[in-house]
Amino acid sequence: MVNYEVTVSTANLAYAGTLNNVFIKLVGTDGESNRTWLMSLKGPLALYRGAVSSFTVSCPVSIGKLVWIELDKQRFPQFFEDSWFPAKVVVKSPEGDTYKFPIYRWINDCEVHRFREGKALRAFEDKNELDRNSRLQELIQRREYYSWHVHEKGIPHSMKAESLSSLPCEVQFSFTKKTEFLYTASTGLVELKLKGFAGSKEDWPDINADDHVFWFKRSDILDYIKKHWKEDAFFGYQFLNGVNPMLIRRCSALPENFPVADKMVSLCGQWCLASEMKKGNIFLCDYKSLDGLKPNTIDGKKQYLMAPLVLLHKTPDDKLMPIAIQLKQIPAADNPIFYPTDSEYDWLTAKTFVRSADFNEHQLNVHLLRTHLLAEVFAVSLLRNVPMVHPLYKLLVPHTRYTLHINYLARDRLISETGVFTQFAASGGEGMMTLLKSSLASLTYSSLCIPVDIAERGLEAVPNFYYRDDGLKLWDIIHRFVQGVLGFYYKKDAEVKEDSVLQTWISDIFEHGFLSLARTGIPQSFTTVAELVKFVTMVIFTCTGQHSAVNTGQYDYGGWMPNTPTTLRLPPPTTKGKTSEATMQQTLPNIGTTVNGMAAMWLLSQPSSDFVPLGQYLEDHFSEEIPCQLIRAFQGELQVLSAHINIRNKNLEVPYRYMDPAEVENSVAI
């Protein structure tokens, strides 16, 4: 007889342990063991939460190199069936070899579950029948769990799920995350209802009245915004470091539909508009994607959503100041261009229409489409097409955590017919899907890669652009890490072309995420290691740093409603000189619309206590030493960047924290 020493680790998660009987079978190249009951002197504590327990599996003779293990769980008669979350199994053979089997998934039935040995294998390395058969069976099962669904034609496809509970257990929120998410949502709504705000259709008595909505949900940035939201310098600052840094670009020539008069523009000196454009000091934000959208109807009243153009000037003291605003795309006598020299409320009203447009563009395109929906596509394609032993799975699976769960909630509770966004945002009616479709149709691969995007928008030299500064550094760190890991497994371009798993993964993404639109520039296949590294870097950056940049500050910048109105109730002025504080209040959303929007932004800005920061891994998927060393180096570089950001922020009036690796979540999880 020969003995195999089996060590089983149960995850340290709520309800991860089991009281059921667990059985294991070892399968090797030369045979297999009997199905063996994992029995220990620890009794029921052997497979308890966080337990690490050892067992012995005996075989008449050696079964050769281990290929996979099979686990199954059976309940005692008269006992209930529970769930078990094994983290990993380590087997030491009689020959002295150690085999690691990463698992990291829930087992909540009595079926047999198969797990392959953890050494990363590319598709063309499955050379024997056992390996090929195991990979095939795994992917057949995965494609049953993870199938594509067309939620709406013209937008990225989603994962098919009949209900939240029908999602595979491995992609659902943990007990902790689920409990905290529900608590955060319910306490916010209870507070609003107790104060009589949630269902109110009344106007705010004055612009400052919504300061009393949430007494305890405050932040230093939100307090700053309440004092400075009317200021032109802060209005311009938000295009760089607010929640939507994706629209601004350098302007070298005025658009034909934006006839700004040079003599009307104040440039803090004797310079003219043309000369400042040549110097690279003029910038444009064009909300043309909103043009023609049918605005929502809220509380039975038509809402208003403009498609403004905004011209900004970088001053000698490095501030970004708005110098002209046109609220509709087509120049006309009833579509005046507003300037800072106009009356206080003409200019403030124009800026408010821009901020409302920015909210709607940000939420649907920059936030929902370009992070949440794309992250879901990346995740579903990975889980459908890439076996657990593949290096791509090991590299990317940490960045899929909770994404499918949060996106199901978004479709069900935010953008459904009765969702919060649908009810309380200007673009939440028919315009919502129209904007998502047009945004996907105009999306480009280069715009998802921050080094290329910044260059294409001409923003390399703009001062005080912390999204760019931190984002470029973060991209470089991620790129070096990805290059190291994938370069360890793929030495030659031919190996990338030969790996059918990689090709299926990207082909699925191109078809279901980008609807086979070649003009997006998304690769349809990989031919070089460099192409693979760039795309995987983009995936990780999108699911981590980019999502954090456009999500985490939502309540900071949107918690003070006049700075970010979700909708507006009066049309913009068609002639100057007729606005006042009274018309401004009538234009802003009513109490119920305001507080429901604030509650949603509060909820979506709050990390849970089981938050996992970028570069930290709860699961050990890699077993080879080189990838493990690269992970440690990656973590070290992220710590250095975090320290630099914290030092810089101490000297900033408005700190920029959204790209700090310590505050960036490792996946789209909120």
Residue pairs with C-beta under 8 A, 6 or more apart in sequence:
1 58
1 59
1 60
2 58
2 59
2 60
2 61
2 62
2 94
3 56
3 57
3 58
3 94
4 26
4 33
4 56
4 57
4 58
4 59
4 91
4 92
4 93
4 94
5 54
5 55
5 56
5 91
5 92
6 24
6 26
6 38
6 54
6 55
6 56
6 57
6 89
6 90
6 91
7 52
7 53
7 54
7 55
7 89
7 90
7 91
7 92
8 22
8 38
8 46
8 47
8 52
8 53
8 54
8 55
8 86
8 89
9 51
9 52
9 86
9 87
9 88
9 89
9 90
10 16
10 17
10 18
10 47
10 48
10 49
10 50
10 51
10 52
10 84
10 85
10 86
10 87
11 49
11 50
11 85
11 86
11 87
11 104
12 49
12 50
13 49
13 85
13 174
13 175
13 176
14 49
14 174
14 175
14 176
15 49
15 82
15 83
15 85
15 175
16 49
16 50
16 83
16 84
16 85
17 47
17 48
17 49
17 50
17 51
17 84
18 47
18 73
18 82
18 83
18 84
19 44
19 47
19 76
19 79
19 82
20 73
20 74
20 75
20 76
20 79
20 81
20 82
20 84
21 37
21 38
21 73
21 74
21 75
21 76
22 37
22 38
22 47
22 71
22 72
22 73
22 84
23 35
23 36
23 37
23 38
23 71
23 72
23 73
23 74
24 33
24 35
24 36
24 38
24 55
24 57
24 69
24 70
24 71
24 89
25 32
25 33
25 34
25 35
25 36
25 69
25 70
26 32
26 33
26 57
26 59
26 63
26 66
26 69
26 91
27 33
27 63
27 66
27 67
27 68
27 69
27 70
27 130
28 62
28 63
28 64
28 65
28 66
28 67
29 63
29 64
29 65
29 67
29 128
29 130
30 61
30 62
30 63
30 64
30 65
31 59
31 61
31 63
31 64
32 63
33 57
33 58
33 59
33 63
34 59
35 70
35 72
36 55
36 57
36 58
38 46
38 47
38 53
38 55
39 46
39 55
40 46
40 53
40 54
40 55
42 51
42 53
45 51
46 53
47 53
47 84
47 86
57 91
62 93
62 94
62 95
65 97
66 91
66 93
66 97
66 99
66 117
67 116
67 117
67 128
67 130
67 131
67 134
68 101
68 114
68 115
68 116
68 117
68 130
68 134
69 89
69 91
69 101
69 114
69 115
70 112
70 113
70 114
70 115
71 86
71 89
71 103
71 107
71 112
71 113
71 115
72 107
72 110
72 111
72 112
72 113
73 81
73 84
73 107
73 109
73 110
74 110
75 81
75 82
75 110
81 108
81 109
81 110
82 108
83 106
83 107
83 108
83 169
84 106
84 107
84 108
85 104
85 105
85 106
85 107
86 103
86 104
86 105
86 107
87 102
87 103
87 104
87 619
88 100
88 101
88 102
88 103
88 104
88 118
88 620
89 100
89 101
89 103
89 115
90 98
90 99
90 100
90 101
91 98
91 99
91 101
92 98
92 99
93 99
99 117
99 118
100 117
100 118
100 119
100 620
100 623
101 115
101 116
101 117
101 118
102 115
102 118
102 388
102 619
102 620
102 621
102 623
103 115
104 170
104 619
104 621
105 169
105 170
106 169
106 170
107 113
108 169
114 134
114 137
114 138
115 388
116 131
116 134
116 135
116 138
116 387
116 388
116 389
117 389
118 389
118 621
118 622
118 623
119 389
119 623
119 624
120 389
120 390
120 391
120 394
120 489
120 622
120 623
120 624
120 627
121 131
121 389
121 390
122 390
122 391
122 489
122 490
122 495
122 499
122 501
123 135
123 390
123 498
123 499
123 500
123 501
123 502
124 495
124 498
124 499
124 500
125 131
126 132
126 135
135 387
135 389
138 387
138 388
139 384
139 385
139 387
142 383
142 384
142 385
143 384
145 168
145 383
146 159
146 168
146 380
146 383
146 384
147 159
147 160
147 384
148 157
148 158
148 159
148 160
148 380
148 512
149 157
149 158
149 159
149 160
149 161
150 157
151 157
151 158
151 411
152 433
152 436
152 437
154 433
154 436
154 437
154 440
154 441
154 515
155 369
155 373
155 433
155 436
155 437
155 440
156 369
156 373
156 374
156 376
156 377
156 440
156 512
156 513
156 514
156 515
157 377
157 380
157 512
157 513
158 373
158 376
158 380
158 407
158 411
159 167
159 376
159 379
159 380
159 404
159 407
159 408
161 167
161 404
161 408
164 172
164 405
164 408
164 409
164 412
167 404
167 405
167 408
171 379
171 383
171 400
171 402
171 403
171 404
171 405
172 178
172 405
173 181
173 402
173 405
174 610
176 608
176 609
176 610
177 402
177 608
177 610
177 669
180 608
180 609
181 603
181 608
184 602
184 603
184 606
185 603
188 214
188 217
188 599
188 602
188 603
189 198
189 599
191 214
192 198
192 213
192 595
192 596
192 599
193 199
195 212
195 213
197 213
197 591
197 592
197 595
198 592
198 595
198 596
198 599
199 592
200 590
200 591
200 592
200 595
201 299
201 590
201 591
201 592
202 590
202 591
203 585
203 586
203 590
203 591
204 210
204 585
204 588
204 590
204 591
204 594
206 585
207 562
207 581
207 584
207 585
207 588
210 560
210 561
210 562
210 591
210 594
210 595
210 598
211 226
213 594
213 595
213 598
214 559
214 598
214 602
217 555
217 559
217 602
218 559
219 555
219 556
219 559
220 655
221 553
221 556
221 557
221 654
221 655
222 555
222 556
222 559
222 560
224 653
224 654
225 234
225 556
225 557
225 559
225 560
225 563
226 560
228 234
229 235
229 560
229 562
229 563
230 348
232 321
232 322
232 340
232 351
233 319
233 320
233 321
235 322
235 351
235 354
235 355
236 312
236 319
236 320
236 321
236 322
237 319
237 320
237 464
237 654
238 244
238 355
238 358
238 557
239 245
239 247
239 248
239 283
239 285
239 310
239 312
239 320
240 248
240 320
240 462
240 464
240 465
240 466
240 467
240 468
241 464
241 465
241 466
241 467
241 654
241 656
242 358
242 553
242 557
243 362
243 366
243 367
243 549
243 550
243 551
243 553
243 554
243 557
243 558
244 358
244 361
244 362
244 366
244 550
245 465
245 467
245 468
245 549
246 366
246 370
246 447
246 453
246 550
247 285
247 286
247 287
247 358
247 361
247 366
248 283
248 284
248 285
248 312
248 457
248 459
249 283
249 284
249 285
249 456
249 457
249 458
249 459
250 280
250 282
250 283
250 284
250 457
250 458
250 459
250 462
251 277
251 282
251 283
251 284
251 311
252 277
252 278
252 280
252 282
252 458
253 277
254 260
254 273
254 311
255 284
255 286
255 309
257 309
257 329
257 330
257 331
258 284
258 309
258 311
258 324
258 326
258 331
258 337
259 331
259 337
260 273
260 311
260 323
260 324
260 326
260 337
261 337
262 272
262 273
262 274
264 324
264 337
264 339
264 341
265 273
265 311
265 313
265 323
265 324
265 339
266 323
266 339
266 340
266 341
267 273
267 276
267 313
267 323
268 313
268 315
268 316
268 321
269 316
273 282
276 282
276 313
280 458
280 461
281 313
281 314
282 311
282 312
282 313
282 314
283 311
283 312
283 313
283 314
283 320
283 462
284 309
284 310
284 311
284 312
285 308
285 309
285 310
285 312
285 354
286 309
286 310
287 306
287 307
287 308
287 309
287 354
287 357
287 358
287 361
288 307
288 309
288 329
289 307
289 361
289 365
289 435
289 438
289 439
289 442
290 305
290 306
290 307
290 357
290 360
290 361
290 427
290 435
291 307
291 328
291 329
292 307
293 305
293 307
293 427
293 431
293 434
293 435
294 429
294 430
294 431
294 434
295 302
295 303
295 304
295 305
295 426
295 427
295 429
295 431
295 567
296 303
296 305
296 422
296 425
296 426
296 427
296 428
296 429
296 431
296 567
297 303
297 429
298 423
298 424
298 567
298 589
298 593
299 590
299 592
299 593
301 569
303 426
303 567
303 568
303 569
304 353
304 426
304 567
304 568
304 569
304 570
304 571
304 572
305 356
305 357
305 360
305 426
305 427
305 431
305 567
305 568
306 327
306 328
306 353
306 354
306 356
306 357
306 572
307 327
307 328
307 329
307 357
308 325
308 326
308 327
308 328
308 350
308 353
308 354
308 357
309 325
309 326
309 329
310 322
310 324
310 325
310 354
311 322
311 323
311 324
311 325
312 320
312 321
312 322
312 323
313 320
313 321
313 323
314 320
314 321
314 462
314 463
315 321
318 463
318 464
320 462
320 464
321 340
322 340
322 351
323 339
323 340
324 337
324 338
324 339
325 337
325 338
325 339
325 350
325 351
325 353
325 354
326 335
326 336
326 337
326 338
327 335
327 338
327 350
327 353
327 354
327 572
328 335
328 572
334 574
334 575
335 574
336 573
336 574
336 575
336 576
338 346
338 347
338 350
338 576
339 347
340 347
342 350
342 576
343 576
343 577
343 579
345 579
345 580
345 581
345 583
345 584
346 573
346 576
346 577
346 579
348 579
348 584
349 572
349 573
349 579
349 583
349 584
349 587
350 572
352 562
352 565
352 568
352 584
352 587
352 588
353 568
353 572
355 563
355 564
355 565
356 426
356 564
356 565
356 566
356 567
356 568
358 564
359 425
359 558
359 564
359 565
359 566
360 425
360 426
360 427
360 435
360 566
361 435
362 550
363 421
363 425
363 427
364 427
364 432
364 435
364 436
364 439
365 435
365 436
365 439
366 550
367 550
367 551
368 410
368 415
368 436
369 436
369 439
369 440
369 443
370 439
370 443
370 448
370 542
370 546
370 550
371 542
371 543
371 546
371 547
371 550
371 551
371 668
372 403
372 406
372 407
372 410
372 547
372 668
373 407
373 513
374 448
374 513
374 542
375 399
375 400
375 403
375 407
375 542
375 543
375 547
375 667
375 668
376 403
376 404
376 407
376 668
377 509
377 512
377 513
378 396
378 399
378 400
378 509
378 513
378 539
378 542
378 543
379 399
379 400
379 403
379 404
380 404
380 508
380 512
381 505
381 508
381 509
381 512
381 513
382 392
382 393
382 396
382 397
382 400
382 505
383 400
384 508
385 501
385 504
385 505
385 508
386 392
386 393
386 396
386 501
386 505
387 393
387 501
388 394
388 621
390 501
391 485
391 486
391 488
391 489
391 627
392 486
392 501
392 502
392 505
392 536
393 621
394 621
394 622
394 627
395 482
395 485
395 486
395 536
396 536
396 539
396 540
397 619
397 621
398 612
398 617
398 618
398 619
398 621
398 666
398 667
399 539
399 540
399 543
399 544
399 666
399 667
400 543
400 667
401 612
401 666
401 667
401 669
402 667
402 668
402 669
402 670
403 543
403 667
403 668
403 669
406 668
406 669
406 670
407 668
412 419
413 419
413 420
414 420
414 421
414 422
414 600
415 421
415 422
415 428
415 432
416 422
419 428
420 596
420 597
420 599
420 600
421 428
421 432
421 600
422 428
422 429
422 432
423 596
424 566
424 567
424 589
424 592
424 593
424 596
424 597
424 600
425 432
425 566
425 567
425 597
426 566
426 567
426 568
427 435
440 514
440 515
440 517
441 517
443 514
443 520
444 519
444 520
444 521
445 520
445 521
445 522
445 523
445 538
446 452
446 453
446 456
446 521
447 453
447 456
448 538
448 542
448 546
449 475
449 534
449 537
449 538
449 541
450 468
450 471
450 472
450 475
450 541
450 546
451 472
451 475
454 460
454 468
454 471
454 472
459 465
459 468
460 468
462 468
466 648
466 656
466 659
467 549
467 656
467 658
467 659
470 545
470 641
470 645
470 656
470 658
470 659
470 660
471 541
471 545
471 546
471 549
471 659
473 641
474 541
474 545
474 641
474 659
474 661
474 664
475 537
475 541
475 545
477 634
477 637
477 638
477 641
478 537
478 540
478 541
478 544
478 545
479 533
479 534
479 537
480 634
480 637
481 630
481 631
481 633
481 634
481 637
482 533
482 536
482 537
482 540
483 533
484 626
484 630
484 633
485 627
485 630
486 529
486 532
486 533
486 536
487 529
487 533
488 624
488 626
488 627
488 630
490 496
490 499
490 529
490 532
492 529
493 527
493 528
493 529
495 529
496 502
496 526
496 527
496 528
496 529
496 531
496 532
497 503
497 525
497 526
497 527
502 526
502 532
503 525
503 526
506 523
506 524
506 525
506 526
506 535
507 524
507 525
509 522
510 516
510 522
510 523
510 524
513 522
514 520
514 522
518 524
523 531
523 535
526 532
526 535
543 666
543 667
543 668
544 614
544 664
544 665
544 666
544 667
545 614
545 659
545 664
547 665
547 668
548 658
548 659
548 663
548 664
548 665
549 658
549 659
551 604
551 605
551 670
552 605
552 657
552 658
552 663
553 605
553 658
554 601
554 604
554 605
555 598
555 601
555 602
555 604
555 605
556 605
557 563
557 564
558 564
558 597
558 598
558 601
559 598
559 601
559 602
561 588
561 589
561 594
561 597
561 598
562 588
565 588
565 589
565 594
566 589
566 593
566 594
566 597
567 589
567 593
568 587
568 588
568 589
569 586
569 587
569 588
569 589
569 590
570 583
570 586
570 587
573 579
588 594
589 597
604 670
605 670
606 670
607 665
607 669
607 670
608 669
608 670
611 665
611 669
612 618
612 665
612 666
612 667
612 669
613 661
613 662
613 663
613 664
613 665
613 666
614 638
614 661
614 664
614 665
614 666
615 631
615 634
615 635
615 638
615 661
615 666
616 635
616 666
617 631
617 666
622 628
622 631
638 661
638 662
639 661
641 660
641 661
642 660
642 661
642 662
645 656
645 657
645 659
645 660
646 660
649 655
649 656
649 657
657 663
658 664
